[in-house]
Amino acid sequence: MANMTLVKTPMPEQDPKVRARNFQEVALGYTAEMAIEEAGRCLKCKNPKCVEGCPVNVRIPEFIAKVQEGDFKAAYEIITSTNALPALSGRVCPQESQCEARCVRGIKGEPVAIGRLERFVADWYRENVNAMPEKVASNGIKVAVVGSGPAGMTAASDLAKLGYQVTMFEALHTAGGVLVYGIPEFRLPKAIVANEITKLEAQGVEVMTNMVIGRVLTIDELFEMGYKAVFVGSGAGLPMFMNIPGEALVGVMSANEYLTRTNLMKAYNPDADTPVIQSKAVAVVGGGNVAMDAARCGMRLGAEHVYVVYRRGEAEMPARAEEKHHAKEEGIEFKTLCNPIEIIGDENGRVKAMKCIRMELGEPDASGRRRPIEVPGSEFELEVDTVIMSLGTSPNPLIRTTTPGLETNRKGCLIVNENEMTTRDGVFAGGDAVTGAATVILAMGAGKKAAAAIHNYLSEQK
């Protein structure tokens, strides 16, 4: 008998006033009883639309049925038959616009909490079993994976399962890509990412850090070293700025830098080698998930006031509803329909204020979103000592400028065909390096698709 409750089983969370000053995980996860209760809301549809909404085609009704039975190990095995990283996607995937958006329970009430159940299953398995995968017998064929974020990790795992000798190259000193440098500890604990890297190594994947491909080694040199194919999953780490007066002042930085210092380099620790400015008032410019992450980090690093400044209204913000909700609960102030026009410095060249102008929404632009228009004479100053630009990112040009025959579009993203192969034979790509900044689960889907394409390509080469 299905549980016909119209709302999801609530997820326990830290109190907002407490969590706003610590880096521990906000959402505490379901208990087994909560998971079984929520799993009972699934109608086990014969033609599950939720699966169609999942970029990695998790067999959702099947794993939820096992959760309802209390067979969490079987549920994990079903999930991981298509999704190598459920503990990650269960936390950061935008289920509300993908699988849960297709759930029929959402027609008259809230959809089944698919993401929460996926997270529960992954956490239960890690805490109670955590068996390392077995290494498949090697076929002797070497494949290089550039980047150790969600696209690279997924591609490496799938290729290792097929017997390939995979080496994953990471530019930074810790593997995990955006999962470790970009997403804060309070949303995705780094121990979980480290556990997934350990699983990759158990599969036989060699992980090499401090390897900047295009600088330490080129893609041509990888081929010379005997790699038969290369997957580029290097992400989109080049930040964008507004090019307004004052952006060179001390106290202005990209969200990428701010989050990397905070997450990867432990800037919240006073003894860290790479601290960040101890701010009293922070302005984060932008309205996406990265902006929410930066703002919430600013609050946790001790700021008295943190503002999210966005040129459109809150309804137009691309950030997940959950992230906006959590940010507001933690005391982040939203300054919507505002746009910076100048950053003002003091006599020492440090930020002391940000001059903004109020906006109103006009006609839709080419993307279909209403275009923000300045309101004449509405300028005002926001007293802040730190400004964080979260305006989006593009791929670093290093790989494309050091690899002959590798073409990109006008945004610097690698061009791929329907099989994820670039314009250079044997070089495949996926994730943010191809799409520009997008979601973790879309990157995972691209890595999965590319691994299959690489296998087909190399099979034809024999």
ZITA-V740246 format. One record per helix or strand of 3 or more residues. SS is the DSSP state (A for helix, B for strand). FROM is the first residue (numbers start at 1). TO is the last residue. If there is no record, write none. Layout:
# ZITA-V740246
SS	FROM	TO
SS	FROM	TO
This chain:
# ZITA-V740246
A	16	19
A	32	39
A	49	52
A	60	69
A	72	79
A	86	92
A	95	97
A	99	102
A	104	106
A	114	128
B	142	146
A	150	161
B	165	169
A	178	181
A	190	202
B	206	208
A	219	224
B	227	232
B	252	254
A	255	264
B	281	285
A	289	300
B	305	310
A	314	316
A	321	329
B	333	336
B	338	345
B	350	364
B	370	374
B	380	382
B	386	389
A	398	401
B	427	429
A	432	435
A	440	461
